[in-house]
Structures are given as structure tokens and as C-alpha cells.
Amino acid sequence: MGLLSFSSNANSLSAGFVSLSIKQNHRPRNNSLQVRSVAAPSEAVAGFDEMVSGTQRKYYMLGGKGGVGKTSCAASLAVKFANSGHPTLVVSTDPAHSLSDSFAQDLTGGQLVPVEGPDCPLFALEINPEKAREEFRSVTQTNGGTGIKDFMDGMGLGMLVEQLGELKLGELLDTPPPGLDEALAISKVIQFLESQEYNMFTRIVFDTAPTGHTLRLLSLPDFLDASIGKILKLRQKITSATSAIKSVFGQEETREDASDKLERLRERMVKVRELFRDKDSTEFVIVTIPTVMAVNESSRLSASLKKENVPVKRLIVNQLLPPSASDCKFCAMKRKDQMRALDIIQGDPELSSLTMIQAPLVDVEIRGVPALKFLGDIVWK
């Protein structure tokens, strides 16, 4: 078993799809998977030589509209890095657990899992957003109490709850803000990588949640500064102002711990934002499909990323029908729509300056390391 082949005859290509098939090999000693040949548009050059050069740690974050193939592109990039000599970690912060499906392995435990198959070490990790939300809620709980009133009492500010109501801090502390789960997930990865145990990774690939989550994540540190920051600053002013307020604190150590947790949380969010904006070590890759709606959303994402000073160089246009001499009516209409979407990209001020990588539609589900290697050889050139 295990010979992976690409059918290159004219009839197969005229159907408009890249054909991927698994053939049985009955010789017991040879069970390796090989790609015989690959067909992809000549324009689909990702500049992989530049991506793979250097041994310093680099981060690649793939994002875009839901359902465009971000996970397959991220997983195939991770496999390509690992097969090119880079110990690699691929992380999903998407609650859909698509990374487990892509690698055909259970990666949901919140721990690094080794992936078998690539030449260099490849580890994968899925982070549960619900656990991240619970972590945030635990920060706002003091002595077993929950909610804004108990939290403010624990901070020694119970008497000021009414005055602080206008800041809507209750909404912040009792309901985690959108984007926090993904920010906490990425900050957890940063914590992983700061430990000596994970120094070996030179490439980190993030499969991010859909567009809206990413944009909220980028603005989150500012949001926290405007809310949690006010609590901490107010507490500092009051505790230093009067001994009467100090006496309200009672168990000083426990309450200090609550404010310390919030301060550390805010610092971690700032680290996440700095990672996104680091042009030397980070690149955001937008993934889209050739439809007008997806391209328009990608344009808005690109504009927002640039506004936040997030480095973006590449745009993957996924699921393209390869050129064909003859088309059925459906394929002809589909191709016409796709060409219109590509024209929009070429004329879009936000997207036209990006390196466009054209990834063809394949006729099987990309699942498992051999299929991801096949896709990576097509996309990442």
C-alpha cells in the first residue's frame, strides 16, 4: 500500500481538477508514500526558499474567512517546514478542532503531540478556548466568590462599585470579551516556547480562528488597558492615599494575588500583540477562495492588519480550478466566477501588493501527513 500518484493524462486534466489517488503496492517491503508529479499554475510561487532560510525562530499565522482551507494550508506548511529541516510546532486556536482532523490524530488535550512522518520533529497542539475562558473567570474570582461585586470587594473597592458602574467593568469581569480566548491560547504558546524544553522549535505555524476573532484579538490589549488597567490604577491610588482604605483589604496577600493575576494577564496580552507586529519574526498569511464575498472579506482583513502594523506579505487563493481545454457547463460557469474574483484581487489596493499563491482544487480530502505533503509541494514553492 501507499503509492501516492498524480494522474497527468490529458483527459484527467480536462476535467478541471488535480487528481490525487492512492494505489495499492503489493510488494511488502515498499510502503512509502511518494508524489509522482504535481500540477499547479506557474504563478503559484510562494517564495518558500525565503520562508525556510535562517535558523532563528519565525512565526507564521494563517487566517481568513471560515471554510477557505486555513487549516489544510497551515498543516501543509508545517509539514513542509519539518521536511525542510526545521523542528516545527503547529498550533490551532480554532475551537472547531480541524487540526486533529487534518493530521488524523487527536490533538485536543492541550499538550504538544508529536506528529509521525516528517523528516524533522513536528509537534501539533490544539488549545481549548473554553479552558482559556475559564482561566479568565478564575482571575476575577476571590476567596471563592464570583462576579463584579465580590471581585471589587476583594480589591478593597467595594464602596466604589456604583461609581465604577459606568465603566461597564461587570461586563468585562463576568463575561470574557470577544477575542480573549484566542489571545490566551496564543499567550499559552508563548509560555510554552519560553521554557527550555521547547527551545528547539525554529518555525511556529498558527492556524487562527476566522477573521472576526483575529481582528478582536488585535484590539484586545487596548481594551484591557482601558478596563482592567483602570481597576489596577484606581486600587493603587486608593491604597496609597489612606490607611483607612488599606484596613479594608484585610487579607492583603490574597488580594494582592488577584491584582497580580490581572496585571500578568494584561502583560501577556501585550506580548501577543507585540508578537503579531514583529516584522522580523512574524508574518500573517491571508487565505481566501476565489469568490467575490471571500475576496472582499480578505481585503477588509488586510486593511485591518495593516492598520494594526501586522506584517502581511502573502495571499493564498485556494480551491482554484486548473486550466482546461474543455469544460462542462458547471465548470465553465465556476471558472468564470473564479476569474472575476482574481481580477478583483488584481485591482484591489489592499490585496494587489501581496504575493498571490494560487492553490488548485484537489479531488480528495487532504487528511494525514502524506496528503499534507502532497498539498505542501503544490502550494509552498
N, C-alpha and C positions, 0 to 999 in steps of 0.2 A: 504494500500500500504506500501511498504518499508521494506520487509523482505529480507535481503541480504544473499544468501546462496552459499555454495561451494559444488558442486556435487562430492562425493567421491567414486562413484561406479567404478568398475574395467574398464568398457567399456569407461567411460569418461576419465580416466587416460591414457588408452592405446592409445587414440587419440593424446597424447603428449602435451596437453595444460592444464593449470589451468583454470578451468571453473568457471565463475562468473555469477550469474544470479539474476535477481530481480523478486521476487514473489509478487503477489498481496495478501494482507491480508485484508479481507473484514470486520474484526472487527473494528469498527470506533475508539475505544479508543486506539488501539495499532498501532502507526505508526512509531515506532522506527526502526532503521536500525541495524542489528546485523550480525556479521560474525559467521557462524556456525562452520566452520573449515577451516584450511589453510594447503596447501601442499607446501613445499619448500625443497630444498636439505638440508641435515643435515649440510653441510659445510657452509651454508649461515648464519654465525653468525657475526653480525656487532659489537658486544661489546656495545650494546646500554646502558647497565647499567652504563658503564664508561662515555658514552656520556651525559647521563642525570644527573649524580651525580654532586652535588655542585650547589650553587645558584648564583655564580658570573657570570658575563656576558661572554658568549662564542660565537664565530663566526664560522659558517660552510659554506665553499664556495664550491659549486659543479660545476665542469667544465669538459669539454671534447669535443670531436668531435660533430658537429651538427647532430641532429637526433638520438641520442642514448638514449634519455629519461631523460635528466638532469632535466627538469622542473618537470616531474612527481615525480622523486626521491626527489627533493628539496621540493616540496609541501607536499609530504607524510611525509618527515622528520619533517617539520614544524607542521603538524597536530599531529604527534606522540609526539613531544615535548610539544605541548599545552595540549594534553590529559594526559601527564605525570606530569602536574603541573607547567610548565614553561610558563609564558607570553612570547609570541614569535612573532617576526617580520620576514616575508619572503619577500625578495626583488628580483626583476628581473631587470637586466641591459641589457637584450637581447632585441633588437628592434623588435623581432617577436611577442611580446605580448602574448607569450604562457602561461604565468602565469594566465592571465584572462581566457583563455580557460580551464586551468586545474581546476580552482576553480569555473568555470561557473559564474563568476562575472566580472563586469567592473572595472578594477584596473588601468586604463590608465591615470587618472587625475593628477598624480604626487603627490598625497596626500595619507596618510595612510588610508586604508579602512578596517573596521572590517569584519572578516570572521565569519559567523554564523555556529554553530555546535560543535566545540571543547569544552572541559571542562574548559580550561583556556583561557584568552584573546589571540586571534590570529589576527594579522593585516597583511595586504599584501600591497605591493607598487610596481608599475611599473614606471620606470623613462624613460622619452622620451629622447633618445640620441640626437635628433635634437635640443632640447632645450638646452642641455648641450653644443653642438657645438656653438649655438648662444651666449651662455654666454661667451664662449671663445672669439668669434669675438668681442663682446661688450667691452671686456677688451682691445682690440687693437684699439679701436676707440676713438679719442679725438676730442671734440668740433664738433661732427657730421661728421668728416672726416673719411675716411676708407683707408686701405691699408698701406703698409710699409712706404711710403714717409710721409703721414700725421702723422703716429704714431711717426716716428723718429723726425719730426718737433716738435711734441708735447712734446717729451722728451728733446728737445733742442739739438738734434744731427743731424739735417737736413743736415748740411755741411759734415757729415761723412758717408752719405748713400752709396756713391760709395766705400769708403774704407771698409765698413762693408758688402758689397755685397758678398764677398767670404764666409761669414758665413751662407749664404742662409737664412737670417732672414725673408726675404719676404715670402718665402715658409712657414715658421713657423707661422708667424703672420696672413697671409691672408688665409691660409689653415690649419685648426687644424690637428695636427699629429695623425696618427692612434693610437687607444687605449685611446685617450684623453676623448672621450665621456663616456666610461665606468669608467675611473678614476674619472671624475667629478661626475658621478652618485653615485659611492661609497662614494666619499667625501661628497656629499649631505646627504647621510645616516648617515655619521659620525656627520655632523652638527645637523641632527635630534636628534641623540642619546645624544648629548652633552646638549640638553635642558632638563630642569627639568621635562617637560611634559612626556618624554619618558624614564624616569629612570626605569620604571617597567620591561622593557624587559630584560630577562636573557638569551635568545637564539635568535641569529640573523642568518638566513639562506639566503645565496645569491645564486640565480640561475644566473650564469655568462654566458656571450656570448661565442660562440665557441672558440676553442683552440687559434687560431691566435690572437684574441683580448686580451685574457688573458696574453699571452706572451709579447705583445707590451705594455700592461698596466704596467707590472712589470719593464720594462726598461724605462718607460716614465720619471720618476723623474730625472734619469741621463741625459736623452735627454734634459729636460727642463733646468737643471743646465748648460748644455753645450751651450745653446742658449739664453734663457731669462736671465739667470744669467750673460751672457756677456754684455747684454744691461744694466742691472742694475749696474754692477760694473763699466762699462765704463762711465755711467752717473755720478756716484758718484765721480769718479776721475776727470772728467771734471768740474763739478760744484764746487768742492773744489779747483781746480787748478787756475782758472782765473775768475775774476769778469766780464770780457768781455763775457764769455760764460754764466755766471749767468744772465746777462742782456737779453740774447736771450730768456730766459724762460718766461718772461712777466708774465702771469697769473700763478704764482708759485703754487697756491693751486690746480688748476685743473690738472696741470702736475704731481704734487706730487701724486694726486689721481690715475693717470694712472700707475705710477710706483708702488704705494702701492698695487693696484689690482694685478699686475703681481707677486709681492712678496708674497701676500696672496695665489695666485694660486699655486705658487711653493711650499709653505709650506703645502698646502692641499694635493698636490700630494705626498709629503714626508710622510705625515700621512697615506695615503693609503698604501704606500709601507711598512711602519712600521707595519701596521695592518696585512698585509699579512705575515710578517715574525715573528710575535709574537707567539712563541711556546706555551706560557701559555694560550692564549685566542683564538687562531685561528687554524683551521685545514682545509686543502684543500682536498676534496674528488673527486677522478677522476672517471668519469662514462664512461663506454665503452660498446660495444656489442661484442659478440664472433665471430668476423670476423678478418682475418689477417690484413686488412688495418686499422681497428679501433684500434686493439691492438698495431700495430706499431706506430700509432699516439699517443696513450696513453703513450707508452714508451718514446717517444720524449718529451711529455709534462712533464712526471715525472722527466726526466733528467733536463729539463729546470727549473722546480720548485725547485729541489734540489740545482741547481747551484745558484739560487736566495735566497737560505735558507728559502724557504717556506715549512712549516711542512706538510707532506703528510703521512697518515697512512693507508687509506682505498682505495680500488678499487672495484667499483660496476661493475659486469659483468651482464648486463641487457639482457632480452629477451631470456633466455635460455629455450630450450625445456626440460621439465621434463623427467625423465627416463620412458621408456615404454617397455612392453613385446613384442609388435608387432608394426611395423611401416609400413606406406605406403612408396613407393619408394622415394617420395619427402622428407618426414620426415627423412628417413634413411640417405639420402644424406646431408640434412641440419644438422642433428645431428653429422654426421661425420666431417663436416666442423667446427662445434662448438667445438667439442672435440679437433680438431687440434689447434684451437685458444687458448683453455685453456692450452694445452700443451706448446704453445709458451709463455704464461704468466708465467707458472711454471719455464720455463728455462730462462726467461728474467731477466737480472741483475737489471734492474730498477723497475720491477713490482713484482718480486717473493717475495720480502721482505714485501710487503704490505699485509694487511688483506684483503683477497678476499671475497666479498659478492656476492653470486650468486642469482640473481633475475629472477624468471621464467617469461616466456611469458604468458600473460593472453589473453583471447579471447574476451575481450570487451575493449572499450576505457576508460581509467581512467580519469573520469571527475566528479568533485563535491566532497565535503567533505566525504561522505560515501565511495565512491570508493577509495579515497586517504587514508582513514583509513584502508581499506582492504589491499591496497598495502603496507602501512607502517607496518602493522602487519606481512606481509610476509618478507619484506626486512630488517627492522630495529629491530633486535632481540638482 
